Amino acid sequence: MTESTLEFVQRVPKAELHMHIEGSLEPELLLTLAARNSVRLPYASIDEVRGAYEFADLQSFLDLYFLGMSVLCTAADFRSLTYAYLERCREENVVHAEIFFNPQPHVRRGVAFETVLDGITAAFDDARRTWGMSTVLILGFVRHESVDDALDTLERAIPHRDRIVGVGLDSTEVGNPPQKYAALFRRARAAGFRCVAHAGEEGPPEYIRQALDDLDVERIDHGVRVEEDPALLARVVAKRTPLTVCPLSNVKLKVFPSMARHNVLRLLEAGVVVTVNSDDPAYFGGYMNANLASLVSNLGMSRAQALEIVRNGFAASFLPPDRKVAYLAQVV
């Protein structure tokens, strides 16, 4: 019997390149950690938490996202959070994950940078030993904090280059153009970090151009508004600049009115190196397989398109070349 596209995306090995670990905080764990750490939340039940997961835009999501962060207090908390996500990866055959973390809000509320890092990487080590999970950690600078605060955070990260591979730029996009962070990213590149940035989600195509020109990033996170600028789209295609697209997130945050209106397959057919990812899966209703399945059910994604997207995930990763080749050989 011929394998369907849905069956293919569920069983094929995959790489995820755009997932915020704090965004995998499921309501059950949120309430458990709140009770453990005596953190008062405005929710009394799992149903109340889930009821809050309706967002008008990116900022309304971020307000809840940063509230959820408040329950993460110890290295054990961060280890529990991360291991729960990695177990979901195992269930969905995500064999490599490049994961963002946002230390600035944690440090601001008194949680040490090393506490966050130790908890996350302990889970990485456990998953690697237990089932061979491959992981990369990316430090995400939050745009709503000052550039000086981001520079201070970068200095904290430099001694941990053995555990942090790259840096990115996320949080409130509108009003915070990438060029504002040019000096920050120059310093990060000089210290040996790989560089990515969120751009062209709510912000205009010009933000994508600035991320490429002023930050010299290797990948654009989201980037779906590139289509509005034909010259920029042609540049992204010619340079084979990967976009880490997050379909369920884009619909949940009203970037697109429905999945049927999403441009991800149109970008793929235009020649863009498109990858599909889950962003903040606990808040947006689905992990990797749900995002891919949504493209099958709503956009009629073919097996050939799914194969290209999955292969792009490994090709656009920060894995060394030999490991990319080994994983790509399994994508059939």
N, C-alpha and C positions, 0 to 999 in steps of 0.2 A: 504494500500500500504506500502511495506517495505521501511523503511528509509534508504537512501544511506549513505555511509560514509561521503561524503561531507556535506550532510544535518546535520548529527550528529555533526561534528566538528563546524559547524556554530551556532547551537542552544545550545550546552551543556555548562554549566558553566565552566569557565577555570581560572587557575592561571598563571600569567606571572612572571617569576623569573629573567629574564635577559633582561633589557631594560634601556638604557641610556637616561635620560630625554632630554639632549641636542641633542640627535640623533633623537628626534621626531619633530625637528624644520622644518616644512614644508615650501617650497619656498614662499608661500603667506605670512605667518607670518614673515619669515625672512626679506622680503622686507618691510613689514609694520613697523617692529621694527627698521629697519635701517633708514627709513625715520623719525620715531618718535624721534630717538636718534641721528640723524645727523651723522650716521656711513656710510662712503663711502665704497661701495663694487664694485668689478669688474664686476658686472652684472647689466643690465638695465631692465631685464624682467624676468618673471617666466620661460619662455622657456630657457633663457640663464642659469638660475640657474640649471634647470633640465638637461640641456646639459652638465653641469660640473659633473654630478653624474655618471661618468664612471671611474672606479678605476683599477689600475694595481695591487695593493696590499694594505695591511693594511696602510702603511705610506701615500700613495697617498690619501686615504680616510681621515686619521687624519689631513692632511694639510687643507682640506676643512672643516672638522668638527670644528677645532679650529678657523678658520676664521668665521664660522657661530656663534660661541659663542660671538663674539665681539658685536653683536647687543643686547645682553642681559645685561641691565644696571641697572634696578630698580626692586624692589620687585614685582611691577605690571607686569613687563615683564616675570619674572619667574612664576608668578601666571598664566598668560595667556598661556604660553607654557605648563605648567603642566596640566591645566584644559582642554586644547584642547586634550591632550593625554588621559586623563581620560574619556572624552566624547566619544572618539573612543573606549575605553574599554567598555563603556556602550553599544555602538552599536553592539559590537562583543561578548557580554556576557562574558567578562573578569571581574570576580567579585573580584579578589584579584590580586594586582600588587606589586612586590618588585622592586623598582626603584633605579637605580644608579644616583648619581650626582657627578660632578667633580669640587669641589670648588677651587682647586689650580690655574687653569688658570684664573678664575674670580678674585680671590684675587690679583694675580700678576698684573692685569690691573686696579686695584683700586676699585673693587667692594667688599664691605665688606662681610665676611663670613655670617654674620647674614642676610644681604639683600637677598642672595641666598636662605638661609634656610627658611626665613620668607615667601618668595614668593611661594616656592614649598609647604610648609606645609599649607599655606592658601588655596591653591587649594585642598589639601588632605581633609582639614576640610570641605570645601564647598561640595565636592563630597560625603563625608560621610553623611553629613546632608541631602543632596538633594536626593540621591538614595541608600545610604547604601554601597558605595564603600569602599572596604578594601584595605589599602595601608601599605607598609613598605618602609622606606628610608634607602639606603645603600650608604655610602661615598666611592667613588672610588678614590684611590690614582693613580696618573698618573706616569708611569714609567720614562718618560723623564725628570722629575724633580728630584732633589736630595733626598736622604733618609732624610736628615736633614729637608728639606722643608716638606716632608710628616709627619715627627714627629711633626713639628710645627702645621701642619694642624690637626693632631690628637688631640693635646692639645686644639686647638680651638673647636674641636667637643665634647670633654668630658663633658663640662657643659651642652650639649644639648642631653644627652643620652636619655631623654624622647621623643625625636623626631627622633633620628638616631639610628637604631637598629643594623646595621652591618657595616663592612668595607670590601672593595674589592681592587683588583689590576688590572688595565687595561692600555690601551694605548700601546705604542711600546713594543712588547714582545721580539722580537729577540735581543739578546745582553743584556737583563735585566732579568736574571734568578731569580726565586722567592727567592732563598736563600739569595740574596742581601738584602731582606726586613725582615729577620727573627726577628731582634730586634724590628722593627716597629710593627709586628704582635704580638709579645709577649706583648708589651705594650698595644695594642688594646684589646687583650684577658683579660689582667689583669684589664682593665677598664670596662669590661663587654660587649664588642661588639662581635657579631657573626662574623665569618670570612669566606670569599670566595675569590677566585682569578681566573683571566683569565690565562689559561695555556693550551698548546697543541692545539693552533689554528694555528699560524705560527711557534711557538716554538716547539721543539722536545718533545717526551714523557718524557724525563728526567725532563722537567719543571713541568709536572704533578706530578712526584714523589717528587720533591722539594716542591711543594705547599702543598702536603700532609704531608711530613716529617718535613720540616723547618717552614712552616707557620701554620700547624695544621688546615687546612681549613675544613669546613663542606661540601662544594660543590665545584666542578670545573666548571668554566664558559668556555664554548666551550668544550675542552677536546677531540676533535674528533680524534686526533692523538694517543690516547691511544691504538688503535688497532695495532699500529706498534710494540708494546712491549707486547708479550703474557703474561709474568709474571705480568706486571703492569695491564693489562686488567683483569687477574684473580683476582688480589687484589681488584680492583675497584668493580668487581662483588661480591666478597665475603663480602666486607665491606659495600656494597650497597651505595657507594658514588655517589650522583647524579651528572649528567652532564647537564648543561643548554645549550643545543645545539640551534644554530640559523641558520637554513638551508639557507634562502635567503641571509643572510649576508655572509655565507661561500662561496656561489657561486659568489656573487658580488665581493668579495675580492680575488677570484681565489684560495681559499683553495681547492675547487673541481672544475674541469673544467665544470661541468654541474650538475643539480639536479639529473639526472639519475645516476650519479656516487657517490652520497652522501652515506655515510655509516651509517646514523642515524638508519635506520631500522635493519641493520645488528648488530649494537651495542645493540639495544633493544632485538633482538632475542638471542643474546649472554648472556643476563641477566643483562645488565647495566640498572640502573635507569635513563632512558633518559627522559628529559623534552624538550619541543619545545617552542621557544621564538623568539622575533623579533629584539633584539639587538638595532639597530639604524634605525627604520622603515622608516623615512622620506627619508633616503639616500639609503636604500636597496630594496625599492619597495614593502613593505608590512608589515602589522601588524600581530597580532596573527593568525587570520583566513586565511590570505594569505599564511603564512608559513605552516600551517597544510594542506591547500588545495593543496599546491605544492607537498606535499608528497603523496597525493591521486593521483594526475594527473601524476606525474613523476615516482613514485616508487610503485604505486599500494597499498598504505597503506590500510589495512583492517580495518573494524570497531573495531575488537578486539584489534588491535595494537593502533588505535586511542584512544580507551577507556583506555588502559594501560598508554599511554603517558599523557593523561589528568589527570588521577588519580595520576600519579607520580608528576605532578605539585603541587598538593595540599600536597601530602605526604612529598615532599622535601622542602616545604615552611617553613618560620619562624613563622607561625601561632601557637598559643597554641594548644595542643592536642584536646581539646573539639571543637574548631572551625574547625580543620581539619576534624574531624569526621562529623560535620554538613555539611560541603561542600561536602565531599566525598559521603554522602548519596544522594546528588543531581545529581551525575554523573552517569546517567543511560541512 
